[in-house]
Amino acid sequence: MASLGMLEDAASKGSVYAYEELALAEYGIANERFGKSIDGDRVLRARLEVAKILGDYKVDALIKQYLPNFDDRANAAVVQLQTTEFLRQLGTHGQLQGYRTAGPDPRPNLDQWNDLKKLAQAGQSTPIETFSLEK
C-alpha cells in the first residue's frame, strides 16, 4: 500500500509512467480482493484514459492487454465521468502537495526541460549527435 502512495506522489509530479503503474496496481489489487467486475474494468479504463491524456503512448496496447473485450460504447458515459474525476483528483493532489499540476503535454516534466534549455543557453550542456534513417 505504501508503494501506491509513492506512485501517486510521482504521478502528481508529472510522471505518466507512475500514473500508468498506479492504475495497473490498483486494478490488480481490486481484482484480487473483490474479483473481476465491470466496475473495476471501468475504473481501469478511465485511469488509462488519464494516462493517455497526459501523453502515455502505451495506453492502447495496455487496453488491449487488460481489457480486450471492454465495450467502449456501452461504457462511454461512465468512463468519461470517471476520467474527469481522476484528472480533478490528480490536479488537487498535486496542488495540496505544492506541485505544478499535471496536464496534457507531449513533454511531461516541463520544469526539467526548461532547466536543460537554460544549461544549453549558458553553454553548460553537452551536445549529443543524432542520426536519422532515410528510406
Summary of the structure (lengths in Angstrom):
residues: 135
radius of gyration: 17.8
end to end distance: 48.9
largest distance: 56.3
contacts: 334
relative contact order: 0.13
helix: 68%
strand: 0%
